[in-house]
Structure formats: C-alpha cells, structure tokens
C-alpha cells in the first residue's frame, strides 16, 4: 500500500512534519509543512515532557495548495471549514464531473440484483421515480454501515443471506475506536480555540508487548473552546449573572479536552442485522446495531484512566469525570477482506469473492482496526482498487 498512501496524501493535500519519527516508515515527505501547534498544545506538551507529542498529519492546507487556501485557524473545522482549507470529497466530485463522470445526486440505491455476477442496481429518487443502472463493473462505497446494509437488503432467491455473503461475514466484526474524553481544568489560562480544532497527538502508546493483554491507543488534544458545554454546566449549577459571565470567561480559558482512542478487536457478535418486519421512513428494513466492548478493550481503558490521573497531577490540573468510552464513528470491518472466501467477503483488492464484477471500497474492508483514524487507509485502498479493475482491460 505504500505508494498508494503517498498518492493519497498528495490527492488529499496532507500537512505533516516529515522530520518527526513516530516509528512509521516513510519514503516521501508530506506535501505540506505541519500545522503549527497552538499555544494551548504547547502548554500541554511542555507540561508532559516524557510524552512525544507532534503536529498530527491532517488533510488541511498549511499553505495554499491546488485550489485550496491556507488554514486561517478559525477553530470551527467541523462540519465545514470556513476558509476552504480542509479537504472534502466535493473536491474530487468536481474533478470527476470535469472528466465526464455523471453524478446522480439524491438517488438512494435500494437493491443490488445479481446471479453469478451483479447485473444492475435499483435506485429511487425523492419524488418516487426509480433508476435502473446497468454496468460491467460496480463499486459499492457507502461506508461502514450502509455498505453491509445494502448487501443484506439485496437478499433474494439466489442469495438468501444477501449479496456477497456466502461466508456469512457481511454485517459482522464491526469495529470502532472506543474513546475516553478527559476534561482538564488547567491551573492557569491556556486559551484553547486558537487554530484548527485538533492539531496535536502522540503515538507513544500504540504498540508494544502490552498488546497481548490490552489495546494500543493514541492521545489527541481538542484545541477548541467548549463555551457551549461550559455555559450549560455553569447554568445547571445555578451560577447567574453577573458572576456567570466571569465564570464562563475563566473556564473557557483554562478548560481543555484530551482524548484517548483505543484499537478494538474484531468480534463476530458486533455488527448489524435487518428487521424485515419493521420499516424506516425510507421504506427500508430497520437496521439493528449490536455493539459491545470486550475485556481486552476494557483492560486498556482502565489503564488509560490511571495514566490520565497521573498526567493531570503532573500538569497541576483538575481532572473531571471521563466521558465515555464512546465510539467515534470510525465504522470498520463488516465486509472484511482476506484471501479465504470462507472467512472474508472480498479479496485484498476489494473484489467480492462471490461476484467478480462487484468491488467494495471503504473502511468496512478492514480486518483489524489499529488505533488511528482509518481515513488515509480508506483513500489508499480506494486508489489501489481501480488499478485492479482496469488491469484486465489494458492491452
């Protein structure tokens, strides 16, 4: 995957520190220099010198890049970057349309029809009209939940358990990154909220012999002012004007969130099923999601809680109750790839074992989760799959 990771970083426009060694081998510099650490991040890093923090690689322009302007540090990166410095899929949708691709928006695919190969898909528009799309090759890229849902929903006489599901693995082995969110009240003002919403991270704890008993995890800091949460909490405590204004100013200058995200093992009991007797507002069978955290992950979360109590003491900070563990919407694993058609849904290129002309792209391919964001791996796999699709078409 290495060359595809490189290509993905160029296409996404990744800013990162090419000089920092976090243990991951590289053969190419990042396309752009790193996003500078905020004042708040520097105070945390300086206060915890035993941890190697760095500016995490992000698809955010630290300098003008292609048609994107430089990050202006608004601190409100989600859901839309105010200055357009952050990558969005709309960038490549626009490029695709310029190349002649026809994008049909607001058309929801409801069914895949196949015998040995996929023949066509059926879609519906909001006005109730339908579309039938026929092709030689199909790519299903509906992310972690909707990809397996559509495969299961397309069950028929010739595929009673769903499309691409002879292994019985579609909709199973769901993984996320169980995350604890720690709220620290620092002893003095650190002024979070200047710069992007998240900049700094550490990979010091992602690997080691300890992973036989508990998962790897990463630390990341939230560089945002939690004014809404802080205001609600103070009002709930009965703080009233004029003291409320002073309290909000004080807390927003000193309160920060630090996150610890862990890897999760694949568990066949974690996943989705369809409840055919109940329908949602779109007329589709209701999806039931089954999710639990096992002993392996819980051992890691308990260890993290102890570590963060020590970090807070070192920083001289007041440690609030940890929020979580919560899944952070990194939906992985329910159409896992592998070499054996009996235990996986696709081959290593995303080609379904059961249907040679159906490919899957997205994090649902992941057979394991690691502990870092899957975005770059999704992009690298999505760049690798087309090479396999067009290979037999080349002379």
N, C-alpha and C positions, 0 to 999 in steps of 0.2 A: 504493500500500500504506500510505501514511502514516496514515490514520485507523484502519486495522486494527492497525498497530503500537501506536497509542495504546490501542486496546481490549485488545490482548493484554497490555500492561503492567498494565492495571487487573485483568484476569482472573487473571494470574499473580501479581500482587502484587509489583511490582518496586521495589526500593530503589535509588536512584541520586542522583548530585549534579547537580541541574538547573542549577547555576551554572557548571559546568565546560564549557568549549568544546573539544570534541575534533574539531571540523570536521564533525560530523554535524548537520544542521538538525533542530530540534525545534519543535513548536508547542504542547507541553503539558509541564508539569512531571511528574517521576516521581511515582507515587502515594505514595512514602515517602521520607524523607531517606536519605542514603547510610549504609552500614555503616561505622563508624569504622575508620580504619586502625589496625592493630596496632602495638605498639612496634617489632617486627621490621620491618614495612613502612616505618615512618618512618625507621629507620636506613638502609635501602637508598635511599629517596627522597632523604634528606639527603646521602647519600654520592655520589649521581649527579645533581647539580643541573641538568645540561644536558638531562635527560630529564623530560618532563612526565608524572608518574605521577598516577593518580586512583583513587578507590574505584569499582571497576567495577560497572555495574548488574547486580544479581542478583535472582532470584525468591526472596528471603529477607526475612522481615519484620524491619525495623529498629525497628518499633513494633507494638503489637497491630493486626492487620489482618483484618477479617472474622472468621473463626473461628480464625485462627492467632495464636499468642502471639509475643512478641518474641524474636529470636535471643538465646540465652544464652551464646554463644561457647564451646561445648564443643570445637570443633576436630575433631569426628568427623562431618562433614556427610554423608559417603557410607558406606554406601548409604542410610542412613536418618537423618534429622535427629532427635536425641534429644528436642528440645523441640517439634517440630512446626512450627517457624518457616519451614521451607523448603517451597516448593510441591511437590506431587506430583500426578500425574494422578488419584489417588484422590479429590482434591477435586472434580473435575468429574464423575467417575463417580458420586459420591454425589448431586451436583446433578441429573444426568441421570436417575438412578433415581427421585428425588423427583418429576421431571416426567413419569414414566410410561414411561421407556425400560427395556426389558428387556435386561439384560446376561447373556449366557450364558458363564460362565467355563469354562476348561479344555475348550474345544471348538476344535480346530485345523482351520481351513479347508484342504482338500487340493486343491480343484478349482473353477475358475470355468467355467461352461458358458454358451456364447454362440453365436449365429449372427450376425445383424447387430447385435443388442443382447444384453446379458447377461440370461439367463433365470433362473438360480439358481446358488447355490453349495452345495457339498457339504462338510460338516464331520464330524469324528469326535471322540467323547469318549474318555477314557482306558479306559473299560470296553468299547470296541469298537463301541458303538452309534453310529449316524450321524444327522446332521441335514441336512435339505434346506431352505434358506432362499430363498424367492422374494420379489421386490420390484420396484417400478418403477424405483428408483434404488439403486445400490450405491456405497459409498465404501470404497476399499482404503487402509488406513492401517497398514501393517505395517513401517514404517521402511525404511531404505536397502537392506538385504539381502533381507529376506523379501518385500517388495513385488515386486521383479522376479522373484524365485524363483518365487512363486506364479503370476505371469503366464506364465513359461516352462513351468512344470509343468502348465499347463492346456492344453497343445497338443492338438489333435485334428484330425479330418479336414478341418474347415472352417478351422482355424487351425493349420497345420502347424508354424509357427515360434513359436506361443504367442499368448496373448490380447494385443491392443493392440500387436502387433509388426509391422505391415506395413512400418514404417520400418526394421526391423532394429536399432533403438536400445535395446530392452529389454535390460538387463544389461550395457550398455556405458557408457563415460565415467565410471567410478567415480572419485570424488574424496574425499580426506580432508584433514586439515591436518597434514602432516609436521612433527613437533615434536622439537626438541632440548631435553633436560633437563640443565641445568648445575648441578653441586653446588659450592657455595661454602663454604669454611671461613673464617668471619669472624675478624678478629684479636681480637675481644672478644665477650662474650656479647650476643646479640640476642634470645634467648628466643622462638623460634618456637613456635607451637602455642596461642597465646592468641587466641581469636576464631575465626571461621569458617576453613575450610581454605584458601580463596583469597579475597583481598579486593582487592588492588592490581593495576593493569595500566597499560600505556601503549600508545597508538595512534600514536605519533610516526612509526612506520616502515611504516605500512600502505599509503601511497600516495606517488607521485612519479614523475618521468620515468624513474627507475631500473627501473620495472616493465616496460620494454621488454626488459630483459636478465635480470631476476631478480624473484622474487615479493615482495609486501608481507608483513609479519609483525608480530606483536604480542608484547609481553613481558607475562608474568604471573608473580607470585610465589606460591610454595606456603607458606602460613602453617601449617605442620604440623611437629610433632616427629617426625623419622624414626627413632624409637627402635628399631624392629624391624630396619630395614636397617643402622643403625649398630651394633647389638649383634651381628648376624650377621657384619658385616665385621670387627669387632674380634676376635671369637672365631676367625674364619678366620685372622687374623693371629697367633694364638697368645697373645693377651692373656688372662690368667687372674686370678681373684680373689686378693687384694683390689684389684689395680690395675684390673680390669675395671670395677668399679663407678665408680671415679673417672673412668675414661676415657669411659664412657657419659655420665656427668653433664656432662663437659666438652664432648664432641662434640655432644650434643643441644642444648646452649645456644648453640652457635656455627654449626652446620651448617644451611644452607638450600638449597632448590632454586629455581631461576629457569627458567622455560620460555620458549621462543621458538617460536611456531606460525606456519607459513607457509601461504600460499594454494597451491593446486595447479591446474594447467590440466587441462581435460578431455582424456582420451586414450582413443580407442575401444578400445585394447588392454587397458585396465584395466577389469575387470568380473568377471562370473561366467558360468559355463556349468554345465549339468547333465550328470552322468554317469549316463545312464539304466541302464547295466548294473550299477551298484552302488547299494545302498540303505542309508540310515541306520537308526538304531534305531526311527524312526517309520514306516519303510517308504517314505520319500520318496527320490527320486533324490539322490545325493550332489551337493552344490554345490561347484564348484571356483572359487576366487577367484584372479584374476590381478591383481597389483598391483606397480607399479614406480614409481620416482621419476625423472623426466626431467632433462635437462641444465638446463632453466630453473629447476626447484626446487633442483637441486644447487648452482647458482651462488648462490642465496640462502642456502643452508645454509652454504656455505663463507664467505660474507660475515659471517654471524651468528657463526661460530666466531671470526673475527678480532675482531669487535666485543666479544664477551664476554671475550676475553683482555684487552682494554683496560679493560673495566669492572672486572674482578677486580683489576687493578693499581691502578686508581683507588681502589677500596674497601680496598686493602691485604689482600685475601683470597687464599687458596689455591684455585686453580681445579682441580677434579677433572676426570677424563675425561668428556666429554659423553656422555650416554646417548641413543642414537637415531641417525638420525631414526626415530621411531615414529609410526604413525597413532594418533590419539586417539579413534577410534570416532565421528567425525562423518561418517557414511556418506551421501554425496551423489551425485546425478547419474544414476542408472541407469534412470530413466523421465523423462528431461528434458522440460521444457515448451518450447513455441515456437509460432510461427504456421504453420510449414510442416509438413504431415503427413508429408512425405518425410524430414525430418531430426529430427523430435521425436515423442514418444509422446503428449503431451497438449497442449491449448491452454493459454493463460495462466491459466485458472481451474482447471486440473487435470482437465478433461474429456478422456477418451481420444479421439483422433481417430477411432479405428476403432469405438468403441462409445459412442453418445451418452448412455447411462444409467450409464456407469461413470466414476467420479471417483477420482482419486488424491490423497492428502494425505501430506505428509511431505517430508523432505529429498531423497528420490530425484527430486523435481521440479527441483532446482537445475541450471541450465545452466552455472553457474560457482560457484566456491567462496568467493571473497574470502578473508580470513584470520581472521575472527572466528567465534565459535560460531554455528551456524545456528538455535539454538532459537527465538529471537524471530521469525525469518522463517518458520519452520515454523508457529508459532502464528498469525502474521498471515495466512498463506495459508490455514490451516485455518478462520479466521474469514471470509475472503473467499469461499471456495468455496460455503458454504451459501447465501449471498446469490444466487449464480448458479443453484444448484439450485432454490430456491423462486421465483425470478423468474418463470418461465412459469406457475407455479401461482397467482400473485396475479391478482385481477381487474383 
